[in-house]
Amino acid sequence: MSPLLILILIPFVATIFIMVGAPARFTALLSSALSLTLSLVLIVRYDRVAAGWQYLQQIPVLPNLGLNFSLGADGLSLTMLLLTTLVSFSAIVITPKTDRFPALFYSCLLLISGGLLGAFSSVDVFFLYGFHEIALIPVFIMIGIWGSGDRQAAAWKATLYLGAGSFVVLLGIIALYLSAPRGLRTFDLRLMTEMSQTGISHPSSTIYLLLLLGFGTLVSLFPFHSWAPQTYSSAPPSTAMLHAGVLKKFGLYGLLRLAMPIFPEAALTFSTLLLALLTCNILYIGYVTIAQRRLDMTLSYSSVMHMGYIFLGLAAMNLISLQGATLLMFAHGICVAALFALCGALRRRTGTLEYHDLGGLAAKMPVMSVLFGFAAMASLGLPGFANFAGEVLIFFGATAALVMEHSSAALLIALIAAVWGVVLSSIYMLRAYRAIFFGTLSSHQEHFSLTDLTFSERCGVILLIITLIAVGIHPQWILQLVTTAIS
């Protein structure tokens, strides 16, 4: 049995135990710790010399149709599995006890984690898609039941947008499957890529556009981004951590794994379109983020904005830029999870996230102030954090692509926008930090419960911050894993 199957089964088995009466929080903590440990073991045991797909297992389902339950992992998959288990463990650690349906709450968290682990472990496109849908369903439930603000509207909006995006992806997968000659049709990622490289299958650029549109909606690519800010601001902190930190990366993973390797010519043909859209992600959403007056909305729009950098790495389409995009996927997932964890802790203590209601909290909550400062500095790309390493590689890769192409005006504009985006990020993150933790205490302070982070909250966030610093100091830990898969 492949250890990947065990990794996938851990959260699902834990969910069953919780639903039959096991202590919800303890069971969720134990299963997430086991998942994190196993993902680290898989990375340590991965043969980096041989590289390629390892830990393979295949269970026939409909072999006549080329459908098998196939599991495997390369460096890119293992990086995403590590991201999933890290954020899942932290999300459960920082979550306080809930009196409202605790069994259902922790079961939903585990189902999101299990669906993501299955998606990133699947070699078969059908199951890759299916596991993603499993992870999406509990997100809507958690927002609708445990969310804040206009949670019902946020849940329905996310359902409509993400459902539509998933449907478009499904259409693209079906069209890709049918584009191969009879007898050679398969859902296996590896075989699909091999056939496209040998010219056996002849998919049209229309399929690439379907995949770009569908996956782009899941990643909140402009102009299909409006679901994300309201969803993250209304979601429980743990749900926002998992969705913004990991689940949203599935669309980028799909583009890296499926669309770009099979349609390299179409990706080049439509690169100008992608560059125009990602420029809007960086500039338009960046200025919208500056206009926000609440921390949760600032973080939500910031998450949408930073997807533009990763899309720039994909659009440049060389090894350096793709390395940077993958590293930034990992770094952003860790960073935004830490920020949403701290945002949730602040909301629980003050009941508000409006900047004009806060201020001077560093004196009352010094630990939160320090940890928020680390996460904010990582988000704006300060050297020493993993985000900086990813962004620099994207800038270098985009510059190299610009030099090679000599006359790509769209790429030049996107690169300039990305550099200016760093300035925009500095403005809204530093303003948020100053408004919340410095200045004078708000007149509303008598209504606040100004206690610092609990031990569990500190542990969950510190784990994420340490990961950002460790990868920022030595990014080769991730780059060595993903380079072979990308090249």
PALO-439759 format. One line per field, with one value per residue (C-alpha): residue number from 1; x, y, z; residue in one letter. Coordinates in pm, whole numbers, plus 50000, padded with zeros to 5 digits. Layout:
N
i: (NUM  ...)
xx: (X  ...)
yy: (Y  ...)
zz: (Z  ...)
aa: (A  ...)
This chain:
487
i: (1  2  3  4  5  6  7  8  9  10  11  12  13  14  15  16  17  18  19  20  21  22  23  24  25  26  27  28  29  30  31  32  33  34  35  36  37  38  39  40  41  42  43  44  45  46  47  48  49  50  51  52  53  54  55  56  57  58  59  60  61  62  63  64  65  66  67  68  69  70  71  72  73  74  75  76  77  78  79  80  81  82  83  84  85  86  87  88  89  90  91  92  93  94  95  96  97  98  99  100  101  102  103  104  105  106  107  108  109  110  111  112  113  114  115  116  117  118  119  120  121  122  123  124  125  126  127  128  129  130  131  132  133  134  135  136  137  138  139  140  141  142  143  144  145  146  147  148  149  150  151  152  153  154  155  156  157  158  159  160  161  162  163  164  165  166  167  168  169  170  171  172  173  174  175  176  177  178  179  180  181  182  183  184  185  186  187  188  189  190  191  192  193  194  195  196  197  198  199  200  201  202  203  204  205  206  207  208  209  210  211  212  213  214  215  216  217  218  219  220  221  222  223  224  225  226  227  228  229  230  231  232  233  234  235  236  237  238  239  240  241  242  243  244  245  246  247  248  249  250  251  252  253  254  255  256  257  258  259  260  261  262  263  264  265  266  267  268  269  270  271  272  273  274  275  276  277  278  279  280  281  282  283  284  285  286  287  288  289  290  291  292  293  294  295  296  297  298  299  300  301  302  303  304  305  306  307  308  309  310  311  312  313  314  315  316  317  318  319  320  321  322  323  324  325  326  327  328  329  330  331  332  333  334  335  336  337  338  339  340  341  342  343  344  345  346  347  348  349  350  351  352  353  354  355  356  357  358  359  360  361  362  363  364  365  366  367  368  369  370  371  372  373  374  375  376  377  378  379  380  381  382  383  384  385  386  387  388  389  390  391  392  393  394  395  396  397  398  399  400  401  402  403  404  405  406  407  408  409  410  411  412  413  414  415  416  417  418  419  420  421  422  423  424  425  426  427  428  429  430  431  432  433  434  435  436  437  438  439  440  441  442  443  444  445  446  447  448  449  450  451  452  453  454  455  456  457  458  459  460  461  462  463  464  465  466  467  468  469  470  471  472  473  474  475  476  477  478  479  480  481  482  483  484  485  486  487)
xx: (50000  50129  50191  49995  49680  49742  49794  49460  49273  49390  49152  48862  48898  48926  48603  48427  48555  48432  48087  48047  48134  48511  48631  48618  48906  49146  49078  49123  49448  49585  49497  49637  49960  49989  49928  50196  50444  50377  50413  50752  50854  50753  50969  51269  51235  51180  51463  51576  51835  51582  51315  50996  50681  50724  50504  50291  49977  49706  49364  49163  48818  48707  49022  48839  48781  49131  49002  49207  49246  49613  49826  50176  50387  50676  50847  50562  50300  50504  50540  50164  50107  50341  50155  49822  49927  50104  49808  49558  49744  49781  49414  49300  49551  49443  49069  48910  48650  48312  47977  47789  47806  48172  48166  48041  48287  48598  48465  48434  48791  48917  48715  48871  49216  49142  49005  49314  49548  49363  49374  49748  49821  49613  49780  49440  49269  48920  49006  49215  48899  48675  48884  48881  48502  48501  48711  48481  48154  48243  48371  48019  47878  48130  48071  47693  47687  47991  48067  48028  47869  47646  47760  47464  47523  47897  47835  47594  47822  48119  47903  47793  48136  48336  48067  48075  48455  48458  48202  48413  48717  48510  48414  48782  48879  48606  48706  49071  48980  48771  49040  49260  49202  48987  49190  49436  49196  49306  49270  49631  49822  50149  50004  49814  50135  50332  50068  50062  50442  50447  50159  49925  49648  49556  49363  49261  49340  48973  49036  49323  49094  48836  49099  49241  48894  48791  49111  49144  48804  48911  49225  49033  49191  49052  48765  48640  48767  48472  48371  48699  48703  48352  48411  48732  48602  48286  48447  48564  48939  49030  48824  48981  49324  49257  49080  49301  49615  49570  49243  49290  49628  49451  49373  49738  49837  49594  49744  50097  50009  49752  49701  50055  50236  49968  49907  50244  50173  49827  49978  50219  49943  49720  49998  49906  49552  49686  49933  49655  49439  49720  49815  49461  49503  49811  49722  49343  49308  49612  49448  49119  49310  49451  49096  48983  48918  48883  49158  48967  48887  49246  49378  49113  49188  49559  49528  49361  49626  49917  49779  49887  50254  50212  50032  50322  50557  50338  50307  50685  50715  51079  51241  51332  50987  50810  51038  50945  50574  50583  50783  50545  50246  50392  50502  50176  49977  50172  50175  49805  49711  49909  49746  49392  49466  49573  49279  49039  49207  49174  48806  48731  48889  48758  48445  48556  48816  48751  49073  48912  48792  49137  49476  49748  49699  50072  50088  49808  49891  50267  50292  50018  50183  50518  50371  50148  50452  50642  50349  50291  50658  50652  50340  50497  50807  51071  51406  51455  51106  51001  50774  51074  51259  50957  50893  51259  51270  50951  51101  51425  51238  51007  51308  51485  51175  51155  51518  51469  51151  51288  50946  50684  50515  50252  50520  50709  50392  50309  50662  50652  50310  50446  50734  50491  50269  50542  50501  50123  50164  50392  50137  49835  50017  50215  49905  49709  49988  50012  49635  49586  49890  50026  49888  49646  49395  49050  48760  48595  48866  48646  48438  48742  48879  49242  49415  49715  49726  49666  49931  49764  49720  50085  50199  49989  50107  50471  50490  50389  50623  50921  50843  50842  51177  51339  51236  51325  51678  51724  51469  51659  51463  51161  51335  51524  51194  51007  51278  51268  50888  50875  51150)
yy: (50000  50342  50574  50833  50625  50620  50997  51047  50805  50960  51264  51062  50790  51056  51210  50875  50842  51192  51129  50812  50991  51033  51362  51601  51838  51573  51342  51625  51735  51382  51308  51639  51581  51232  51374  51642  51384  51147  51425  51514  51148  51126  51429  51290  50949  51093  50994  51330  51172  50957  51228  51182  51012  50796  50622  50496  50288  50210  50056  49980  50140  50143  50033  50010  50384  50456  50538  50419  50535  50626  50782  50922  51217  51412  51717  51952  51722  51674  52051  52095  51805  51968  52298  52121  51937  52239  52472  52202  52132  52502  52571  52305  52412  52777  52699  52748  52508  52563  52486  52482  52136  52068  51725  51873  52164  51950  51695  51969  52082  51727  51677  51990  51860  51509  51637  51848  51562  51343  51607  51667  51291  51191  51108  51049  51373  51245  51181  51499  51687  51474  51522  51898  51894  51697  51974  52249  52123  52163  52516  52631  52455  52619  52967  52928  52795  52940  53245  53610  53913  53837  53477  53336  53572  53495  53121  53141  53370  53141  52843  53002  53125  52820  52585  52757  52747  52378  52305  52480  52279  51961  52056  52109  51771  51590  51769  51681  51315  51300  51474  51163  50886  50592  50326  50582  50780  50807  51022  50959  51287  51131  50965  51280  51481  51217  51198  51573  51580  51303  51453  51156  51375  51704  51915  52260  52588  52609  52342  52547  52849  52639  52523  52875  53019  52743  52722  53102  53140  52903  53115  53448  53567  53906  53960  53639  53743  53910  53596  53577  53889  53840  53466  53505  53789  53594  53252  53119  53179  52812  52791  53108  52965  52644  52804  53107  52921  52588  52529  52832  52693  52399  52613  52709  52347  52246  52499  52382  52014  51992  52298  52423  52090  51969  52304  52484  52647  52763  52898  53108  53217  53343  53472  53833  53774  53623  53908  54165  53990  53941  54308  54394  54153  54341  54704  54725  54492  54652  54995  54842  54685  55024  55159  54903  55011  54667  54414  54112  54285  54408  54054  53914  54156  54119  53746  53811  54064  53830  53570  53811  53750  53374  53412  53629  53341  53107  53350  53399  53022  52956  52748  53042  53201  52869  52792  53129  53073  52738  52875  53171  52934  52763  53084  53271  52975  52976  53355  53419  53135  53300  53638  53498  53309  53634  53820  53569  53595  53973  53954  53720  53965  54296  54211  54448  54471  54834  55033  55337  55119  54979  55122  55095  54721  54644  54747  54504  54219  54221  53862  53914  54239  54070  53773  53994  54205  53898  53781  54131  54171  53833  53933  54249  54054  54151  53973  53674  53534  53274  53525  53739  53446  53352  53706  53766  53447  53553  53897  53740  53486  53748  53970  53677  53605  53973  53973  53653  53776  54128  54281  54169  54493  54308  54127  54453  54625  54329  54326  54700  54655  54372  54587  54870  54614  54566  54933  54895  54592  54789  55071  54867  54620  54883  55101  54808  54727  55089  55136  54826  54807  55160  55503  55553  55306  55339  55476  55135  54958  54915  54669  54466  54153  54253  53928  53811  53496  53168  52896  52700  53011  53101  52750  52740  53077  53037  52710  52895  53189  52956  52779  53112  53212  52870  52851  53216  53159  52834  52817  52526  52297  52361  52442  52111  51931  52113  52180  51840  51833  52180  52126)
zz: (50000  49906  50201  50003  50049  50424  50419  50243  50469  50800  50795  50654  50917  51187  51058  51098  51456  51539  51395  51605  51928  51964  52121  51827  51900  52029  51734  51483  51647  51655  51293  51166  51360  51208  50860  50907  51036  50746  50487  50634  50623  50256  50174  50363  50196  49848  49613  49478  49249  49068  49107  48905  49030  49340  49600  49309  49349  49095  49158  48841  48834  48469  48285  47951  47974  48102  48450  48748  49106  49065  49334  49307  49409  49268  49414  49325  49478  49796  49835  49814  50054  50305  50267  50322  50635  50786  50743  50848  51170  51250  51170  51416  51683  51683  51679  52023  52153  51993  52154  51823  51664  51748  51582  51255  51276  51310  51063  50803  50866  50825  50507  50355  50447  50320  49991  49934  50019  49771  49498  49531  49547  49244  48917  48757  48646  48727  49091  49112  49020  49242  49555  49500  49494  49821  49977  49847  49996  50368  50298  50212  50519  50754  50618  50636  50995  51174  50960  51053  50889  50591  50592  50398  50106  50114  50115  49820  49622  49673  49579  49252  49146  49250  49123  48786  48778  48865  48595  48332  48446  48413  48059  47979  48124  47929  47607  47669  47724  47406  47198  47208  46953  47059  47231  47365  47581  47942  48252  48356  48383  48276  47966  47868  47878  47687  47413  47369  47338  47077  46880  46927  47067  46902  47152  47040  47211  47309  47572  47713  47739  47924  48171  48211  48272  48512  48712  48700  48864  49142  49194  49181  48857  48751  48669  48836  49178  49352  49542  49735  49961  50096  50140  50341  50556  50645  50693  51032  51071  51028  50709  50570  50651  50459  50165  50106  50209  50031  49847  49622  49516  49352  49049  49011  49062  48786  48546  48627  48617  48340  48119  48058  47997  47753  47579  47571  47234  47342  47665  47457  47221  47500  47724  47640  47769  48090  48133  48096  48356  48609  48573  48683  48975  49089  49015  49034  49332  49493  49495  49610  49900  50000  50015  50274  50632  50794  50858  50725  50395  50364  50403  50168  49886  49950  49894  49558  49461  49531  49293  49019  49105  49074  48742  48625  48702  48502  48209  48180  48124  48202  48474  48699  48689  48744  49038  49183  49120  49299  49590  49622  49615  49922  50092  50034  50165  50490  50525  50459  50692  50973  50902  50902  51225  51393  51238  51392  51731  51717  51622  51915  52160  52028  51832  51556  51282  51187  51194  51355  51646  51715  51804  52065  52115  52117  52484  52574  52335  52274  52149  51893  51790  51725  51539  51327  51244  51123  50909  50768  50677  50504  50310  50170  50065  50320  50263  50492  50434  50177  50001  49911  49756  49547  49424  49336  49127  48949  48873  48748  48538  48387  48309  48143  47933  47838  47723  47523  47351  47293  47210  47458  47562  47767  47969  48028  48154  48379  48522  48596  48758  48973  49098  49178  49350  49611  49700  49723  49950  50179  50202  50307  50533  50722  50754  50897  51143  51258  51288  51502  51726  51755  51837  52125  52260  52108  52309  52255  52455  52763  52558  52453  52615  52570  52654  52456  52245  52423  52425  52144  51931  51977  51883  51567  51438  51544  51350  51035  51098  51159  50831  50644  50792  50741  50375  50326  50455  50261  49975  49822  50053  49833  49504  49501  49531  49256  48994  48826  48821  48664  48407)
aa: (M  S  P  L  L  I  L  I  L  I  P  F  V  A  T  I  F  I  M  V  G  A  P  A  R  F  T  A  L  L  S  S  A  L  S  L  T  L  S  L  V  L  I  V  R  Y  D  R  V  A  A  G  W  Q  Y  L  Q  Q  I  P  V  L  P  N  L  G  L  N  F  S  L  G  A  D  G  L  S  L  T  M  L  L  L  T  T  L  V  S  F  S  A  I  V  I  T  P  K  T  D  R  F  P  A  L  F  Y  S  C  L  L  L  I  S  G  G  L  L  G  A  F  S  S  V  D  V  F  F  L  Y  G  F  H  E  I  A  L  I  P  V  F  I  M  I  G  I  W  G  S  G  D  R  Q  A  A  A  W  K  A  T  L  Y  L  G  A  G  S  F  V  V  L  L  G  I  I  A  L  Y  L  S  A  P  R  G  L  R  T  F  D  L  R  L  M  T  E  M  S  Q  T  G  I  S  H  P  S  S  T  I  Y  L  L  L  L  L  G  F  G  T  L  V  S  L  F  P  F  H  S  W  A  P  Q  T  Y  S  S  A  P  P  S  T  A  M  L  H  A  G  V  L  K  K  F  G  L  Y  G  L  L  R  L  A  M  P  I  F  P  E  A  A  L  T  F  S  T  L  L  L  A  L  L  T  C  N  I  L  Y  I  G  Y  V  T  I  A  Q  R  R  L  D  M  T  L  S  Y  S  S  V  M  H  M  G  Y  I  F  L  G  L  A  A  M  N  L  I  S  L  Q  G  A  T  L  L  M  F  A  H  G  I  C  V  A  A  L  F  A  L  C  G  A  L  R  R  R  T  G  T  L  E  Y  H  D  L  G  G  L  A  A  K  M  P  V  M  S  V  L  F  G  F  A  A  M  A  S  L  G  L  P  G  F  A  N  F  A  G  E  V  L  I  F  F  G  A  T  A  A  L  V  M  E  H  S  S  A  A  L  L  I  A  L  I  A  A  V  W  G  V  V  L  S  S  I  Y  M  L  R  A  Y  R  A  I  F  F  G  T  L  S  S  H  Q  E  H  F  S  L  T  D  L  T  F  S  E  R  C  G  V  I  L  L  I  I  T  L  I  A  V  G  I  H  P  Q  W  I  L  Q  L  V  T  T  A  I  S)
